[in-house]
Amino acid sequence: MIRAYALSVAAGTQVFTQGLGEAFFGTTDLSTAISISSGWLLNAAAAEWIIRRPTARRPRAAAERP
């Protein structure tokens, strides 16, 4: 679900990456393709980081111990 959400909101990220790409590299077809792809990759990388990040372990309460 996290991956699907991240890829569905990638269009918003593409606005920023394409704007920065055009500002720095111009408006060629290659720079546009790289800028749009980087929007997808940023969101996919963020989703994978959220999924795979280590979680803090909580100590078990005394009542739960056998």
Backbone as CSV, one residue per row, in Angstrom:
resi,resn,N_x,N_y,N_z,CA_x,CA_y,CA_z,C_x,C_y,C_z
1,MET,0.820,-1.180,0.000,0.000,0.000,0.000,0.873,1.256,0.000
2,ILE,1.966,1.199,0.723,2.863,2.358,0.767,3.472,2.604,-0.597
3,ARG,3.885,1.523,-1.273,4.463,1.675,-2.612,3.446,2.257,-3.584
4,ALA,2.226,1.777,-3.538,1.187,2.263,-4.448,0.903,3.746,-4.208
5,TYR,0.842,4.143,-2.949,0.602,5.553,-2.640,1.758,6.418,-3.128
6,ALA,2.977,5.962,-2.895,4.145,6.739,-3.306,4.184,6.935,-4.816
7,LEU,3.848,5.903,-5.563,3.857,6.029,-7.022,2.667,6.837,-7.534
8,SER,1.572,6.839,-6.793,0.420,7.609,-7.257,0.599,9.112,-7.022
9,VAL,1.364,9.492,-6.034,1.611,10.914,-5.800,2.902,11.390,-6.466
10,ALA,3.501,10.540,-7.283,4.746,10.902,-7.963,4.544,12.059,-8.941
11,ALA,3.336,12.265,-9.410,3.083,13.378,-10.333,3.389,14.713,-9.663
12,GLY,3.118,14.821,-8.400,3.446,16.047,-7.680,4.945,16.243,-7.548
13,THR,5.664,15.162,-7.347,7.117,15.244,-7.260,7.716,15.574,-8.618
14,GLN,7.102,15.079,-9.672,7.598,15.342,-11.020,7.534,16.825,-11.366
15,VAL,6.600,17.540,-10.808,6.518,18.983,-11.049,7.803,19.658,-10.570
16,PHE,8.256,19.274,-9.383,9.476,19.873,-8.843,10.717,19.413,-9.596
17,THR,10.815,18.107,-9.862,12.014,17.606,-10.535,12.093,18.119,-11.972
18,GLN,10.961,18.227,-12.649,10.993,18.737,-14.018,11.318,20.232,-14.031
19,GLY,10.802,20.961,-13.077,11.123,22.384,-12.982,12.609,22.613,-12.733
20,LEU,13.172,21.847,-11.817,14.605,21.973,-11.545,15.435,21.493,-12.730
21,GLY,15.004,20.414,-13.368,15.726,19.891,-14.519,15.752,20.876,-15.678
22,GLU,14.620,21.513,-15.934,14.579,22.502,-17.013,15.395,23.746,-16.664
23,ALA,15.412,24.107,-15.404,16.184,25.284,-14.996,17.686,25.049,-15.153
24,PHE,18.135,23.842,-14.839,19.570,23.559,-14.878,20.048,23.029,-16.231
25,PHE,19.228,22.221,-16.913,19.701,21.512,-18.110,18.975,21.884,-19.397
26,GLY,18.005,22.767,-19.333,17.280,23.144,-20.539,16.064,22.261,-20.770
27,THR,15.487,22.389,-21.975,14.231,21.676,-22.256,14.400,20.636,-23.356
28,THR,15.500,19.930,-23.359,15.673,18.873,-24.353,14.838,17.659,-23.964
29,ASP,14.644,16.767,-24.924,13.865,15.558,-24.638,14.545,14.687,-23.587
30,LEU,15.856,14.611,-23.637,16.590,13.792,-22.675,16.472,14.348,-21.261
31,SER,16.644,15.646,-21.109,16.557,16.223,-19.763,15.142,16.120,-19.202
32,THR,14.143,16.234,-20.070,12.764,16.066,-19.615,12.512,14.634,-19.156
33,ALA,12.993,13.668,-19.912,12.810,12.259,-19.536,13.523,11.936,-18.230
34,ILE,14.724,12.461,-18.060,15.465,12.214,-16.817,14.784,12.895,-15.638
35,SER,14.280,14.085,-15.842,13.596,14.805,-14.760,12.328,14.092,-14.322
36,ILE,11.557,13.611,-15.270,10.322,12.900,-14.940,10.636,11.576,-14.258
37,SER,11.635,10.865,-14.771,12.026,9.585,-14.160,12.541,9.775,-12.745
38,SER,13.245,10.858,-12.511,13.772,11.086,-11.165,12.647,11.327,-10.157
39,GLY,11.524,11.885,-10.597,10.372,12.031,-9.710,9.834,10.686,-9.257
40,TRP,9.739,9.734,-10.184,9.295,8.381,-9.839,10.305,7.714,-8.909
41,LEU,11.582,7.846,-9.236,12.611,7.181,-8.439,12.703,7.733,-7.023
42,LEU,12.551,9.032,-6.869,12.576,9.616,-5.520,11.448,9.070,-4.652
43,ASN,10.259,8.999,-5.218,9.123,8.497,-4.448,9.256,6.997,-4.166
44,ALA,9.748,6.235,-5.143,9.938,4.802,-4.920,11.004,4.555,-3.856
45,ALA,12.083,5.332,-3.873,13.130,5.185,-2.867,12.624,5.560,-1.476
46,ALA,11.830,6.610,-1.390,11.264,7.002,-0.095,10.334,5.923,0.446
47,ALA,9.531,5.328,-0.417,8.621,4.265,0.013,9.400,3.049,0.509
48,GLU,10.443,2.659,-0.204,11.249,1.519,0.226,11.951,1.804,1.543
49,TRP,12.403,3.037,1.731,13.044,3.379,2.996,12.040,3.270,4.145
50,ILE,10.830,3.752,3.928,9.804,3.682,4.976,9.459,2.233,5.298
51,ILE,9.366,1.399,4.280,9.004,-0.001,4.492,10.114,-0.751,5.224
52,ARG,11.362,-0.514,4.849,12.468,-1.316,5.352,13.218,-0.715,6.541
53,ARG,12.822,0.451,7.023,13.555,1.063,8.130,13.409,0.206,9.385
54,PRO,14.440,0.184,10.197,14.352,-0.625,11.419,13.368,0.003,12.405
55,THR,12.633,-0.836,13.057,11.679,-0.350,14.055,12.290,-0.502,15.440
56,ALA,11.919,0.375,16.318,12.416,0.313,17.689,11.701,-0.815,18.431
57,ARG,12.454,-1.605,19.128,11.848,-2.697,19.898,11.430,-2.184,21.265
58,ARG,10.217,-2.524,21.610,9.717,-2.136,22.926,9.909,-3.304,23.880
59,PRO,10.340,-3.025,25.090,10.469,-4.122,26.058,9.085,-4.642,26.449
60,ARG,9.019,-5.919,26.676,7.751,-6.524,27.072,7.430,-6.158,28.522
61,ALA,6.169,-5.983,28.773,5.735,-5.643,30.136,5.870,-6.883,31.026
62,ALA,6.008,-6.684,32.313,6.171,-7.779,33.244,4.967,-8.700,33.272
63,ALA,3.793,-8.159,33.030,2.571,-8.973,33.056,2.493,-9.918,31.855
64,GLU,3.164,-9.591,30.790,3.107,-10.418,29.585,4.080,-11.591,29.633
65,ARG,5.031,-11.551,30.524,6.031,-12.614,30.601,5.397,-13.873,31.202
66,PRO,5.832,-15.033,30.724,5.233,-16.288,31.256,5.660,-16.606,32.655
